[in-house]
Structures are given as C-alpha cells and as structure tokens.
C-alpha cells in the first residue's frame, strides 16, 4: 500500500471516532528515513480534558485492522489538545512533532 493511502486510511479511522481530532505523522516515516518494517508514529489531539482507557481502546481498535493489513505497527500517542499546547510544549516529543511532523488533518 502506498504511503499516502496508508495515511488516508489511518486519518479516516481516527476521524470516524473523533471528527475534530488533529492528526500528525512524525518519526522516521515523516522524515523519510524509515525502513520497510518501521512503525507509523501517529499523534492524535482530541477535544477532551482527560484521555481515558475507553478513549485509547476506541482508537487502538480502529487501527488494529490497518496494522494487520500493513503487517506493521502503528504507535499512537493521544493527548487532550489543551494539555498538548500548554503542558507539553517543552517536551522532546512536542519538539519532534513541531520540527518534523506532517499534519494529516
């Protein structure tokens, strides 16, 4: 499957559960330094105050079939938008997404 097709599928799966989510690709696949079996690092920012196990499970369940189809892992990082913008702005993850991340939606 082509990279853009995979990203569209991931984005669609996430938006089917959270239409207003912001979705980013980061890491080796965003930089273009990935290997064939590199994972897909995905950041999801949602409009909520707290990420519950139920919210995480919802996204992981949606992405599971895509992982099986690809034969590759999707590493998903889910944060409330407020927490991301106010609490994590000095973290290495924030810096990485800011510098190399690709906005999917």
C-alpha positions as CSV (number, residue, x, y, z in Angstrom):
1,X,0.0,0.0,0.0
2,X,1.3,3.5,-0.9
3,X,2.3,5.8,2.0
4,X,-0.5,8.3,1.2
5,X,-3.1,5.6,1.0
6,X,-2.0,4.3,4.4
7,X,-2.1,7.8,5.9
8,X,-5.5,8.4,4.5
9,X,-6.8,5.2,6.0
10,X,-5.3,6.0,9.4
11,X,-6.7,9.5,9.3
12,X,-10.2,8.3,8.3
13,X,-10.2,5.6,11.1
14,X,-9.3,8.3,13.7
15,X,-11.9,10.8,12.4
16,X,-14.6,8.2,12.4
17,X,-14.3,8.2,16.2
18,X,-13.2,11.9,16.7
19,X,-14.2,14.1,13.8
20,X,-12.5,17.2,15.3
21,X,-9.2,15.5,16.1
22,X,-5.9,16.8,14.9
23,X,-3.7,14.1,13.5
24,X,0.1,14.1,12.8
25,X,2.6,11.7,11.4
26,X,6.1,12.0,13.0
27,X,9.2,10.0,13.4
28,X,11.1,8.1,10.7
29,X,8.2,7.9,8.3
30,X,7.7,11.7,8.4
31,X,11.4,12.2,7.9
32,X,11.6,9.7,5.1
33,X,14.3,7.7,7.0
34,X,12.1,4.7,7.7
35,X,12.9,1.1,6.9
36,X,10.3,-1.3,5.4
37,X,9.1,-2.5,8.8
38,X,9.3,0.8,10.7
39,X,6.3,1.7,12.8
40,X,3.9,4.5,12.0
41,X,4.2,7.2,14.7
42,X,0.8,9.0,15.0
43,X,-0.1,11.8,17.3
44,X,-3.8,12.4,17.9
45,X,-5.0,15.6,19.7
46,X,-8.6,15.5,20.9
47,X,-11.0,17.9,22.5
48,X,-11.3,16.4,25.9
49,X,-9.9,17.1,29.4
50,X,-8.7,13.6,30.0
51,X,-7.7,10.6,28.0
52,X,-9.5,7.6,29.5
53,X,-8.8,3.9,28.8
54,X,-12.0,3.8,26.8
55,X,-10.8,6.6,24.5
56,X,-7.5,4.8,24.0
57,X,-9.1,1.5,23.3
58,X,-11.5,3.1,20.8
59,X,-8.6,4.4,18.7
60,X,-6.5,1.3,19.1
61,X,-9.4,-0.9,18.0
62,X,-10.0,1.2,14.9
63,X,-6.3,1.0,13.9
64,X,-5.8,-2.7,14.6
65,X,-7.2,-3.9,11.3
66,X,-5.0,-1.4,9.5
67,X,-2.0,-2.8,11.4
68,X,-2.9,-6.3,10.3
69,X,-3.3,-5.2,6.7
70,X,0.0,-3.5,6.7
71,X,1.9,-6.0,8.7
72,X,3.4,-3.0,10.5
73,X,2.8,-1.4,13.9
74,X,1.0,1.9,14.4
75,X,2.2,3.7,17.5
76,X,-0.5,6.1,18.6
77,X,0.0,8.9,21.1
78,X,-3.2,10.5,22.3
79,X,-3.4,13.8,24.2
80,X,-6.0,16.4,25.0
81,X,-5.4,19.5,22.8
82,X,-5.2,21.7,25.9
83,X,-2.6,19.5,27.6
84,X,-0.5,19.3,24.5
85,X,-0.4,23.0,23.9
86,X,0.0,24.1,27.5
87,X,1.9,21.3,29.3
88,X,4.0,19.5,26.8
89,X,5.3,22.4,24.7
90,X,8.9,21.9,26.1
91,X,9.0,18.2,25.8
92,X,11.1,16.3,23.3
93,X,8.0,14.8,21.8
94,X,6.5,18.2,21.2
95,X,9.7,19.4,19.6
96,X,10.0,16.4,17.4
97,X,6.4,16.8,16.1
98,X,6.9,20.5,15.6
99,X,10.1,20.1,13.6
100,X,9.4,17.0,11.5
101,X,5.7,16.2,11.9
102,X,3.3,16.1,9.0
103,X,-0.2,17.3,9.6
104,X,-2.7,14.7,8.3
105,X,-5.8,16.6,9.4
